[in-house]
Amino acid sequence: MSFKEKKILVTGGAGFVGSNLVDRLVEEGAEVIVLDDLFTGRKENITNFNSIEFIQGSVSDIELIDKLIKRVDLVFNLAVRNIIVSTKSPLLDFQVNTGGIVNILLAAKKHGIERVIYTSSASIYGNPRYLPINEDDSLSTLNPYAASKLSSENYCHAFFESFQVPMAIVRYSNVYGIKQSPLNPYCGVVSKFFESIMNGQAPQIHGDGEQTRDFTYVSDAVEATLLAALKPKAEGEVFNVGTGKETSVNELVEKIIQIVGVKTKPIYIDRRDIDNIRRRVLNIERSRKVLRWVPIKTLRTGLEETYQWLKSI
């Protein structure tokens, strides 16, 4: 199985990760439909308009979803209200994050497509008891975003078991990289740190900076997502997508300061309501065994590539 001449729907395809995924699918010869409501997605992220069909709309529109899925072989669902927006508006979070995947699964059941790939989040683990985190470890949803992500995963499993809808789930951990624009007020911490430091401002760290994350470069995340669609043994399974390496926010800031080549120090400010995860690092052994995937980019390399892209925009 390959993506050549496959018809594929990418929801959230004008967003950060989605647009990187679309680029790869086009390179692989797929016919791609991008659905995005442009709430956080940007048309500028799509560099191959001549090779795709772009539709501005929402996964919460069940009639639109049904029409689109009727036309395709595969669906990658990256449409999402991110963690900050979700906390501010849990109802919209539910309608898009959970309602959207239910609409997709219903249409997939009706039209019999090859596979639905759902992009979930390591946020569903909450504060783990043990590190690194395995896919079958206990889950703890500490905010509405995590709750909707876990609920969506459960719907994927339910449709797989009850209606034999083919699916696979990838759980991203702190993805960063090119096309994560600092112009987006909801962008990740890497872009925010770069923006501050490149503009001669001290980066702001919420809390003491000793909280840790597993930072994953976007091209690695995209590769794992594509493999989850291709590998026969991935059907019905869940995969961690990270690096297996734990990095503190203080370490991250120091690396970015070194790359930009300036002298500055971070400012420490109060924690936010979403800053309730102390440590995170994923076990990626299942992804290695089943998907034959391992991350290629080191944190340093990924940050350097991100910096070069930010200087070019």
C-alpha positions as CSV (number, residue, x, y, z in Angstrom):
1,M,0.0,0.0,0.0
2,S,1.2,3.5,-0.8
3,F,-0.3,7.0,-1.1
4,K,0.2,7.3,-4.8
5,E,-3.1,8.2,-6.5
6,K,-5.0,7.7,-3.2
7,K,-7.7,10.2,-2.5
8,I,-7.1,11.6,1.0
9,L,-9.0,14.0,3.3
10,V,-6.9,16.0,5.8
11,T,-8.9,17.9,8.3
12,G,-7.0,20.7,9.9
13,G,-4.8,20.6,6.8
14,A,-4.0,24.3,6.9
15,G,-2.7,24.1,10.5
16,F,0.9,23.6,11.7
17,V,1.2,19.8,11.6
18,G,-1.6,19.3,9.1
19,S,0.1,21.4,6.4
20,N,3.4,19.6,6.9
21,L,1.4,16.3,6.5
22,V,-0.3,17.7,3.3
23,D,3.1,18.5,1.8
24,R,4.3,14.9,2.3
25,L,1.1,13.4,0.9
26,V,1.4,15.6,-2.2
27,E,5.1,14.5,-2.6
28,E,3.9,10.9,-2.4
29,G,1.5,11.4,-5.2
30,A,-1.8,11.5,-3.3
31,E,-4.9,13.5,-4.3
32,V,-5.5,15.6,-1.2
33,I,-8.6,17.5,0.0
34,V,-7.9,19.9,2.8
35,L,-10.7,20.9,5.2
36,D,-9.9,23.7,7.6
37,D,-12.0,26.4,9.3
38,L,-8.9,28.7,9.5
39,F,-9.5,29.4,13.2
40,T,-5.8,28.7,13.8
41,G,-4.9,27.3,10.4
42,R,-3.5,29.7,7.8
43,K,-3.7,29.5,4.0
44,E,-0.1,30.6,3.8
45,N,0.8,27.2,5.3
46,I,-0.4,25.5,2.2
47,T,2.4,25.7,-0.4
48,N,0.8,23.5,-3.1
49,F,-2.6,24.9,-3.9
50,N,-2.3,23.6,-7.4
51,S,-2.1,20.0,-6.1
52,I,-4.9,20.0,-3.6
53,E,-8.5,21.0,-3.2
54,F,-9.1,23.4,-0.3
55,I,-12.4,23.7,1.4
56,Q,-13.0,26.2,4.2
57,G,-15.3,24.5,6.7
58,S,-15.6,22.6,10.0
59,V,-15.6,18.9,11.0
60,S,-18.6,19.8,13.1
61,D,-20.6,20.1,9.8
62,I,-21.9,16.5,9.5
63,E,-23.3,17.0,6.0
64,L,-20.1,18.4,4.7
65,I,-18.1,15.6,6.3
66,D,-20.3,13.0,4.7
67,K,-19.9,14.5,1.3
68,L,-16.2,14.7,1.5
69,I,-15.6,11.2,3.0
70,K,-17.7,9.7,0.3
71,R,-15.0,10.9,-2.2
72,V,-11.9,9.6,-0.4
73,D,-10.0,6.5,0.5
74,L,-8.3,7.7,3.7
75,V,-8.9,10.4,6.4
76,F,-6.3,12.1,8.6
77,N,-8.1,14.0,11.3
78,L,-5.9,16.8,12.6
79,A,-8.8,19.3,13.1
80,V,-8.7,20.4,16.8
81,R,-9.3,23.3,19.2
82,N,-6.0,23.6,20.9
83,I,-5.5,23.4,24.7
84,I,-5.7,27.1,25.4
85,V,-8.9,27.6,23.4
86,S,-10.4,24.4,24.8
87,T,-10.0,25.6,28.3
88,K,-11.6,28.9,27.5
89,S,-14.6,27.3,25.7
90,P,-15.2,23.7,26.7
91,L,-18.4,23.5,24.7
92,L,-16.7,24.5,21.4
93,D,-13.9,22.1,22.3
94,F,-16.4,19.2,22.6
95,Q,-18.2,20.2,19.4
96,V,-15.0,20.2,17.3
97,N,-12.7,17.8,19.0
98,T,-15.2,15.1,19.9
99,G,-18.2,15.9,17.7
100,G,-15.9,16.2,14.7
101,I,-14.4,12.7,15.1
102,V,-17.9,11.2,15.6
103,N,-19.0,12.8,12.3
104,I,-15.9,11.4,10.6
105,L,-16.4,7.9,12.0
106,L,-20.1,7.8,11.0
107,A,-19.3,8.8,7.5
108,A,-16.4,6.2,7.4
109,K,-18.8,3.5,8.5
110,K,-21.3,4.5,5.9
111,H,-18.9,4.7,3.0
112,G,-16.4,2.0,3.9
113,I,-13.1,3.9,3.6
114,E,-9.7,2.2,4.2
115,R,-8.7,3.9,7.4
116,V,-9.2,6.8,9.7
117,I,-6.0,8.2,11.4
118,Y,-6.8,10.1,14.5
119,T,-4.1,12.4,15.9
120,S,-4.4,12.5,19.7
121,S,-2.2,13.9,22.4
122,A,0.1,12.9,25.2
123,S,-1.9,15.3,27.4
124,I,-4.4,12.5,28.1
125,Y,-1.7,10.9,30.4
126,G,-1.9,13.7,32.9
127,N,0.8,13.5,35.5
128,P,2.1,9.9,35.1
129,R,3.1,7.6,38.0
130,Y,6.1,6.2,36.0
131,L,8.4,7.4,33.2
132,P,8.7,6.9,30.3
133,I,4.9,6.6,29.6
134,N,3.6,3.6,27.9
135,E,0.4,3.6,25.7
136,D,-1.4,1.3,28.2
137,D,-0.5,3.3,31.3
138,S,-3.3,4.9,33.4
139,L,-4.8,8.1,31.9
140,S,-5.8,11.3,33.7
141,T,-7.5,14.1,31.9
142,L,-6.6,17.4,33.7
143,N,-8.3,19.8,31.3
144,P,-11.1,19.9,28.7
145,Y,-8.7,19.5,25.8
146,A,-7.4,16.2,27.3
147,A,-10.9,15.1,28.0
148,S,-12.1,15.6,24.5
149,K,-9.0,13.9,23.1
150,L,-9.5,10.8,25.2
151,S,-13.2,10.8,24.4
152,S,-12.4,10.9,20.7
153,E,-10.0,8.0,21.1
154,N,-12.7,6.0,22.8
155,Y,-15.1,6.7,19.9
156,C,-12.4,5.5,17.5
157,H,-12.1,2.2,19.5
158,A,-15.9,1.9,19.8
159,F,-16.4,2.2,16.1
160,F,-13.6,-0.2,15.4
161,E,-15.0,-2.8,17.7
162,S,-18.7,-2.3,17.0
163,F,-18.7,-1.5,13.3
164,Q,-15.3,-2.6,12.1
165,V,-14.3,1.0,11.0
166,P,-10.5,0.7,10.4
167,M,-8.6,3.3,12.4
168,A,-5.3,4.0,14.1
169,I,-4.4,6.6,16.7
170,V,-1.1,8.5,17.2
171,R,-0.5,10.4,20.4
172,Y,1.7,13.4,19.7
173,S,4.0,14.9,22.4
174,N,4.9,18.6,22.1
175,V,5.4,18.8,18.3
176,Y,7.3,21.8,17.1
177,G,9.0,23.0,13.9
178,I,8.5,24.7,10.6
179,K,5.1,26.3,9.9
180,Q,4.5,26.8,13.7
181,S,4.0,30.5,13.3
182,P,4.6,32.8,16.2
183,L,1.9,35.0,14.6
184,N,-0.6,32.4,15.9
185,P,-1.4,33.4,19.5
186,Y,-2.0,29.7,20.3
187,C,1.3,28.5,18.9
188,G,3.6,26.2,21.0
189,V,6.3,27.2,23.4
190,V,9.2,26.7,21.0
191,S,7.9,29.4,18.6
192,K,7.1,31.7,21.4
193,F,10.6,31.5,22.8
194,F,12.2,32.0,19.4
195,E,10.0,35.0,18.8
196,S,10.9,36.7,22.0
197,I,14.6,36.0,21.8
198,M,14.8,37.0,18.1
199,N,13.1,40.3,18.9
200,G,15.5,41.1,21.7
201,Q,13.1,40.3,24.5
202,A,13.6,38.0,27.5
203,P,11.6,34.7,27.1
204,Q,8.9,34.2,29.7
205,I,8.7,30.9,31.5
206,H,5.6,29.9,33.4
207,G,6.6,28.4,36.7
208,D,10.1,27.4,37.6
209,G,11.1,25.9,34.2
210,E,11.9,22.5,35.7
211,Q,8.8,21.0,34.2
212,T,9.8,18.6,31.4
213,R,8.4,17.6,28.0
214,D,9.2,15.3,25.1
215,F,9.7,17.7,22.2
216,T,9.1,16.1,18.8
217,Y,10.1,17.6,15.5
218,V,7.2,18.0,13.0
219,S,8.8,15.9,10.2
220,D,9.2,13.0,12.6
221,A,5.6,13.3,13.8
222,V,4.4,13.4,10.2
223,E,6.4,10.3,9.3
224,A,4.8,8.3,12.2
225,T,1.4,9.5,11.2
226,L,1.9,8.3,7.6
227,L,3.1,4.9,8.7
228,A,0.1,4.5,11.0
229,A,-2.0,4.7,7.8
230,L,0.2,2.3,5.8
231,K,1.1,-0.5,8.2
232,P,-1.5,-3.4,8.3
233,K,-0.6,-4.2,12.0
234,A,-1.3,-0.6,13.0
235,E,-5.1,-1.0,12.5
236,G,-7.0,-0.6,15.8
237,E,-3.8,0.4,17.7
238,V,-2.5,3.4,19.6
239,F,1.1,4.7,19.2
240,N,3.1,7.2,21.2
241,V,4.9,9.7,19.0
242,G,7.8,11.4,20.8
243,T,11.5,11.0,21.1
244,G,11.9,9.1,24.4
245,K,14.0,12.0,25.7
246,E,13.0,14.3,28.6
247,T,13.9,18.0,28.3
248,S,13.1,20.7,30.9
249,V,11.8,24.0,29.8
250,N,14.9,25.6,31.2
251,E,17.1,23.4,29.0
252,L,14.9,24.2,26.0
253,V,15.3,28.0,26.5
254,E,19.1,27.6,26.9
255,K,19.4,25.8,23.6
256,I,17.3,28.4,21.8
257,I,19.4,31.2,23.3
258,Q,22.6,29.5,22.1
259,I,21.2,28.9,18.6
260,V,20.0,32.5,18.2
261,G,23.4,33.7,19.6
262,V,22.3,36.4,22.0
263,K,22.8,37.1,25.7
264,T,19.6,37.0,27.6
265,K,18.0,35.3,30.5
266,P,14.4,34.1,30.9
267,I,11.9,35.8,33.1
268,Y,9.9,33.5,35.4
269,I,6.1,34.3,35.7
270,D,3.1,32.6,37.3
271,R,1.9,29.3,36.1
272,R,-1.3,29.2,33.9
273,D,-4.3,26.9,34.6
274,I,-3.0,24.6,31.8
275,D,0.4,24.2,33.4
276,N,-0.5,21.2,35.5
277,I,1.8,18.5,34.0
278,R,5.1,18.3,35.8
279,R,7.0,15.7,33.8
280,R,6.5,14.0,30.4
281,V,8.6,11.6,28.3
282,L,7.1,8.8,26.1
283,N,8.1,5.2,25.6
284,I,8.2,4.8,21.8
285,E,9.0,1.1,21.6
286,R,5.6,0.1,20.2
287,S,6.0,2.6,17.4
288,R,9.5,1.3,16.7
289,K,8.3,-2.3,16.6
290,V,5.0,-2.0,14.7
291,L,5.4,1.1,12.6
292,R,9.2,0.6,12.1
293,W,9.5,4.3,13.1
294,V,12.1,6.1,15.1
295,P,12.6,9.9,15.3
296,I,15.4,11.2,13.2
297,K,15.8,14.8,14.4
298,T,17.6,15.6,17.6
299,L,16.3,18.5,19.6
300,R,19.3,20.6,18.6
301,T,18.8,19.9,14.9
302,G,15.1,20.4,15.0
303,L,15.5,23.8,16.8
304,E,18.2,24.9,14.3
305,E,15.8,24.1,11.4
306,T,13.0,25.9,13.1
307,Y,15.3,28.9,13.5
308,Q,16.3,29.0,9.9
309,W,12.6,28.8,8.9
310,L,11.6,31.6,11.3
311,K,14.4,33.9,9.9
312,S,13.0,33.3,6.4
313,I,9.4,34.3,7.0
